[in-house]
Every structure is written in C-alpha cells, then in structure tokens.
Amino acid sequence: MGEVFALRRTDLDFEKRVIRIRRTLDAATRQKHAPKSRSSSADLPMPNALAERLRTFLAQPWWENEAGLFFCNTVGKPIVRNKVALKLQVTLKNLGIERAALHAFRHMASSELIKNGVVPSVVQRQMRHSDARITLQKCAHVIGEAQGEQWTHSLAAFWS
C-alpha cells in the first residue's frame, strides 16, 4: 500500500498505458523512500478499463498538492494508511463482506491471474516479487484448486 500511497499523477502514463512504481510511502513517518527491492521498482501495465476509471477520477475536482500525490488527504498531505484501513473495514461490513486487510487485494489479484492461466513468471513481474517461488508459494492454493477442477472436468468428460 505504501507504493500506492506514494503514486503521483506523473507516474501515470496514459500514452504507454503504464503505471510507474518508483517510491513507497512509509506508514509511520509518511516520508517517501525508494521501494524495498530492485524488483519493486517497475512499470506496470494499465489495462484499458483502469485507464478509463483513472481518467474519470482525474476529471473530478482533485486536491492539488505540492508533491503531486495521487492519493492525499483534504489538506494535500500523504494519506494515512490506518485511516484507509479503517474505512475499508466499515465499507466491507456495510456490504456484508468478511473483514480483510488492504494486502488481501494484492493477494486476490495474483490469485486471479494464476487462476486465469497467466504464466507464473508474468504474475511474478506484475506482483514485483524478486523470485517466482514467492509468487508460487503465495498462490499455491489456487494452483491446487485449478488442478482439482481440471481433474473433475476430465473425469466427467471421460464418464459421459
């Protein structure tokens, strides 16, 4: 989440359809730093649907701030992670969804990519893991579930 909170408008390249990750925001000090590893600094693809949502968001009244932060509070300062986490819990509760941490969305994204057949090395680059083994460890349950589903479908096709 530190990388999300450190995003600036200039990190969004709509022409090349990429989001540049170059810094992280420390949750305790709210200071910007370089990402924790070389693999953490990357250009991520910006799918068309996301590009359209971002354009819509940026067309709304937006808090200008000296740092050009994409996510900031009402006085233009870096957003506080704990406030976002608290708001997430309230929103999830109102929607009748089980409690989840902010990081759960990252795990969900990687799991969905694996489940939909994206090659683990591509998911590794998307998640900016330093090693594909980390990606596979995080998504092992999805691979197991997919294998079970394939096996069930294969057996059903065989017996029909």
C-alpha positions in Angstrom: 0.0 0.0 0.0 3.0 2.3 0.5 3.6 2.2 -3.2 0.0 3.1 -3.9 0.0 6.0 -1.5 3.3 7.3 -3.0 1.9 7.5 -6.5 1.9 10.8 -8.2 -0.1 11.9 -11.2 3.1 12.0 -13.2 3.5 8.2 -12.6 0.5 7.5 -14.8 1.5 7.3 -18.5 -1.8 7.0 -20.5 0.0 7.0 -23.8 2.2 4.0 -23.0 -0.5 2.5 -20.7 1.8 2.1 -17.7 1.9 3.0 -14.1 5.4 3.7 -12.9 6.3 2.5 -9.4 9.3 4.4 -8.2 8.8 5.1 -4.5 7.0 4.0 -1.4 5.4 5.9 1.5 6.4 4.9 5.0 3.2 4.4 7.0 4.8 5.6 10.3 6.7 8.6 9.1 4.7 9.4 5.9 8.1 10.0 4.2 8.7 8.8 0.7 11.6 6.3 0.1 12.8 4.1 -2.7 10.9 0.7 -2.9 12.3 -2.1 -0.8 13.9 -4.0 -3.7 15.1 -3.6 -7.3 12.2 -5.7 -8.5 9.7 -3.5 -6.6 10.5 -0.6 -8.9 8.7 -1.3 -12.1 6.4 -0.2 -14.9 3.0 -2.0 -14.5 0.6 -2.3 -17.4 -2.5 -0.1 -17.2 -5.5 -2.0 -18.7 -8.0 -0.1 -20.7 -10.7 -0.4 -18.0 -8.3 1.0 -15.4 -7.2 3.8 -17.7 -10.8 4.9 -18.2 -11.5 4.8 -14.4 -8.4 6.8 -13.7 -9.3 9.4 -16.4 -12.8 9.8 -14.9 -11.3 10.1 -11.4 -8.8 12.8 -12.5 -11.5 14.7 -14.3 -13.3 15.3 -11.0 -12.3 18.1 -8.6 -8.9 16.9 -7.3 -6.8 18.2 -4.4 -3.8 19.8 -5.9 -0.8 19.3 -3.6 2.9 20.3 -3.7 4.0 16.7 -4.0 1.5 15.9 -6.8 0.3 12.9 -4.9 -2.5 10.9 -6.5 -3.9 10.0 -3.1 -3.8 12.7 -0.5 -5.9 14.0 2.4 -8.0 17.2 2.2 -5.1 19.4 3.0 -2.8 17.8 0.3 -0.7 15.7 2.7 0.1 12.0 2.2 -2.9 9.8 3.1 -2.7 7.9 6.4 -2.8 4.1 5.9 -4.6 3.4 9.1 -7.5 5.7 8.1 -7.8 3.9 4.8 -7.7 0.5 6.5 -10.4 1.6 9.0 -12.6 2.9 6.2 -12.1 -0.4 4.3 -13.4 -2.3 7.3 -16.5 -0.1 7.6 -17.2 -0.5 3.9 -16.8 -4.3 3.9 -19.0 -4.6 7.0 -21.7 -2.4 5.3 -21.5 -4.7 2.2 -21.7 -7.8 4.3 -18.2 -8.9 3.3 -15.8 -10.6 5.7 -13.0 -8.4 7.2 -9.9 -8.2 5.0 -6.7 -6.3 5.2 -5.6 -3.9 2.4 -3.0 -6.5 1.3 -5.8 -9.0 0.6 -6.5 -7.2 -2.7 -2.9 -7.8 -3.8 -3.2 -11.5 -3.0 -6.6 -11.6 -4.8 -5.1 -10.1 -7.9 -2.2 -12.5 -8.1 -4.5 -15.5 -7.4 -6.9 -14.4 -10.1 -4.1 -14.0 -12.6 -2.9 -17.6 -11.8 -6.4 -19.0 -11.9 -7.0 -17.4 -15.3 -3.9 -19.1 -16.7 -1.4 -16.3 -16.7 2.1 -17.7 -16.6 3.7 -17.5 -13.1 6.7 -15.5 -14.4 4.3 -12.8 -15.7 2.4 -12.8 -12.4 5.8 -12.5 -10.6 6.6 -9.4 -12.6 3.1 -7.9 -12.0 3.4 -8.5 -8.3 7.1 -7.4 -8.4 8.2 -10.5 -6.4 12.0 -10.9 -6.5 11.6 -14.7 -7.2 8.9 -16.8 -8.9 9.0 -19.2 -6.0 7.5 -16.4 -3.8 4.7 -16.0 -6.3 4.0 -19.7 -6.4 4.0 -20.0 -2.6 1.5 -17.2 -2.3 -0.8 -18.7 -5.0 -0.3 -22.5 -4.3 -3.9 -22.9 -3.1 -5.2 -21.5 -6.4 -3.0 -23.9 -8.5 -4.2 -26.8 -6.3 -7.8 -25.8 -6.8 -7.4 -25.4 -10.5 -5.8 -28.8 -10.8 -8.8 -30.3 -8.8 -11.2 -28.6 -11.1 -9.4 -29.8 -14.2 -9.3 -33.4 -12.8 -13.1 -33.2 -12.1 -13.9 -31.9 -15.6 -11.6 -34.6 -17.2 -13.3 -37.4 -15.2 -16.8 -36.0 -16.0 -15.9 -35.8 -19.7 -14.4 -39.4 -19.6 -17.5 -40.9 -18.0 -20.1 -39.1 -20.2 
